Amino acid sequence: MENQQKFSNSKEVIAFLVESFPKCFTLEGEAKPLKIGIFQELSERLKDDERVSKTLLRSSLRHYTNSWRYLHSVKEGASRIGLDGQKDAEIEKEHAEHALQQLNESKAKAAEKRKEQKAKLATEKKSYKNKATNSGKSPTKGTKLQKPKPNKLPAPEKLSETDMVVGTQVTVKIGKSPMPATITECTKGEISVQLDTGMVVKVQADKLRLARPKR
């Protein structure tokens, strides 16, 4: 283990946890609710593994337990699971209600953000049409108002190597509309971004575009 490289991001740590404790962690399908105190248990098990720092382990667990897939698994009466798959205490009503509230709030924020982006795009389109109409050229009979296409905004630029750093403002397409986000982690070909809603997602670099500067 001397020559093994330290993990640098949450994705690597979670993949390691899935491989090391497959009866507890999973990347696909239904997640399993974790026992209370799982961080302490993990810290003890991994104390001799220098690849995982406690800080990165804690943030990785936070990423894992804040996902919609995990929050959906926290149901009243369901058994929490230990590292080796052993059943622990059952989930109490207040914990299940809290998880459901978090899930609903996260989904509502994401939906509201998509709605705002859609309204913003519609406003921009209307603004450009008005500029074309007031440019001094009255549309002749049979001429469509959509003709002045030169005023159309240039396509957002793809990220260059120098742009792929933490803190870069970008847009990422979630659903039908691009959403503003900030890069939080960069790995081989895949980048973690935090949306304005607070949700963290991982995407391929070619799915991101540089955010236009605010006016």
C-alpha positions in Angstrom: 0.0 0.0 0.0 3.1 2.2 0.2 3.1 3.1 -3.5 -0.6 3.5 -3.9 -1.7 7.0 -4.8 -4.0 9.1 -2.6 -7.6 9.6 -3.7 -8.1 13.2 -4.9 -11.9 13.5 -5.2 -15.2 12.1 -3.9 -15.9 10.1 -7.0 -12.7 8.0 -6.4 -13.5 7.5 -2.7 -17.1 6.4 -3.4 -16.0 4.0 -6.0 -13.4 2.6 -3.5 -16.2 2.3 -0.8 -18.4 0.4 -3.3 -15.6 -2.0 -4.1 -14.5 -2.5 -0.5 -18.0 -2.7 1.1 -20.3 -3.9 -1.7 -23.0 -5.0 0.9 -23.2 -1.4 2.1 -22.5 1.0 -0.7 -23.8 0.9 -4.3 -23.5 3.1 -7.4 -26.6 1.7 -9.3 -30.1 0.6 -8.4 -31.7 1.2 -5.0 -29.4 2.6 -2.4 -29.2 1.2 1.2 -29.7 3.5 4.2 -26.5 3.7 6.2 -26.3 3.1 9.9 -25.8 6.1 12.2 -22.2 6.4 13.0 -21.0 4.9 9.7 -18.3 7.6 9.4 -16.6 6.6 12.7 -16.8 2.9 11.7 -15.2 3.7 8.3 -12.5 5.8 9.9 -11.6 2.9 12.2 -11.6 0.4 9.3 -9.5 2.6 7.0 -7.2 4.1 9.6 -4.2 2.3 8.1 -5.1 3.2 4.5 -3.2 6.4 3.7 -5.1 6.9 0.4 -8.2 8.3 2.2 -8.1 11.4 4.4 -10.8 11.9 7.0 -11.8 15.2 5.4 -12.3 13.7 1.9 -14.0 10.7 3.5 -16.5 12.9 5.3 -17.2 15.0 2.1 -17.6 11.9 0.0 -20.2 10.5 2.5 -22.0 13.8 2.3 -22.1 13.6 -1.5 -23.4 10.0 -1.3 -26.2 10.7 1.3 -27.4 13.9 -0.4 -28.1 12.2 -3.7 -31.8 11.8 -4.7 -31.2 8.0 -5.0 -30.1 7.8 -1.4 -32.7 10.1 0.1 -35.4 8.0 -1.6 -34.1 4.9 0.3 -34.7 6.5 3.7 -38.1 5.1 4.6 -39.7 4.7 8.0 -39.2 1.1 9.3 -36.5 0.2 6.9 -33.3 -1.2 8.4 -30.1 0.8 8.3 -27.1 -1.2 7.0 -23.5 -1.5 8.5 -20.3 -1.9 6.5 -20.7 -5.7 6.1 -24.4 -5.6 5.2 -25.5 -6.4 8.8 -28.9 -4.8 9.7 -28.8 -2.1 12.3 -31.6 0.1 13.9 -34.7 0.8 11.9 -35.2 4.2 10.5 -37.4 6.4 12.7 -40.3 8.4 11.4 -38.7 11.8 11.9 -35.6 10.7 10.0 -37.7 9.5 7.1 -39.7 12.7 7.1 -36.5 14.8 7.1 -35.1 12.8 4.1 -38.4 13.2 2.2 -38.3 17.0 2.9 -34.7 17.2 1.6 -35.6 15.3 -1.5 -38.7 17.4 -2.3 -36.9 20.6 -1.6 -34.0 19.6 -3.9 -36.3 18.6 -6.7 -38.4 21.8 -6.3 -35.3 23.9 -6.5 -34.1 22.1 -9.6 -37.5 22.5 -11.2 -37.7 26.2 -10.3 -34.2 26.8 -11.7 -35.2 25.2 -15.0 -38.3 27.4 -15.1 -36.3 30.5 -14.5 -33.8 29.6 -17.2 -36.7 28.9 -19.6 -38.3 32.3 -18.8 -34.9 34.0 -19.2 -34.4 32.5 -22.6 -37.9 33.6 -23.7 -37.2 37.2 -22.5 -33.9 37.3 -24.4 -35.6 36.1 -27.6 -38.3 38.8 -27.2 -35.7 41.4 -26.6 -33.8 40.6 -29.8 -37.0 40.7 -31.8 -37.8 44.1 -30.4 -34.3 45.4 -31.3 -34.7 44.1 -34.8 -38.1 45.8 -35.1 -36.8 49.2 -33.8 -33.7 49.2 -35.9 -35.2 51.7 -38.4 -36.2 49.1 -41.0 -39.9 48.5 -41.1 -40.8 45.0 -42.2 -42.3 44.9 -45.6 -45.4 42.9 -46.5 -44.6 39.2 -46.3 -41.4 39.8 -44.4 -41.1 37.8 -41.2 -39.8 39.5 -38.0 -37.4 36.6 -37.5 -35.2 37.8 -40.4 -32.5 39.8 -38.5 -30.5 36.7 -37.5 -27.1 38.5 -37.3 -28.1 39.7 -33.8 -28.3 36.2 -32.5 -26.0 35.4 -29.6 -22.9 33.4 -30.6 -22.9 29.8 -29.4 -21.3 29.4 -25.9 -17.7 28.4 -26.1 -16.5 24.9 -25.1 -14.1 24.6 -22.2 -10.4 24.7 -23.0 -7.7 23.0 -20.8 -7.1 26.3 -19.0 -10.8 26.6 -18.2 -11.1 23.2 -16.5 -10.2 24.5 -13.0 -12.2 24.8 -9.8 -14.2 28.0 -9.7 -14.9 28.4 -13.4 -18.4 29.6 -14.1 -20.1 27.3 -16.7 -23.4 26.1 -18.0 -24.5 22.5 -18.0 -27.6 21.1 -19.8 -30.0 19.5 -17.4 -33.2 18.5 -19.1 -34.0 20.9 -22.0 -32.3 24.1 -20.7 -28.7 24.9 -19.8 -28.3 25.7 -16.1 -25.5 27.9 -14.5 -23.0 26.1 -12.4 -19.5 26.3 -10.9 -16.7 23.7 -11.3 -15.9 22.1 -7.9 -13.7 19.2 -9.0 -11.8 18.1 -12.1 -10.8 14.6 -12.9 -9.9 12.6 -16.0 -12.5 13.6 -18.6 -15.2 14.1 -16.0 -15.9 17.2 -14.0 -18.0 17.9 -10.8 -20.1 21.0 -10.9 -22.4 22.6 -8.3 -25.6 24.0 -9.6 -27.2 27.2 -8.2 -29.6 24.9 -6.4 -26.7 23.4 -4.4 -26.9 20.1 -6.1 -23.6 18.6 -7.2 -23.5 16.6 -10.5 -20.7 14.9 -12.5 -20.6 15.5 -16.2 -18.3 14.9 -19.2 -16.2 18.0 -20.0 -17.7 18.2 -23.5 -21.1 18.7 -22.0 -20.1 22.0 -20.4 -19.9 25.5 -21.9 -18.4 28.7 -20.6 -21.0 30.9 -18.9 -21.5 34.3 -20.6 -20.4 37.2 -18.5 -23.2 38.9 -16.7 -24.1 42.4 -18.0 
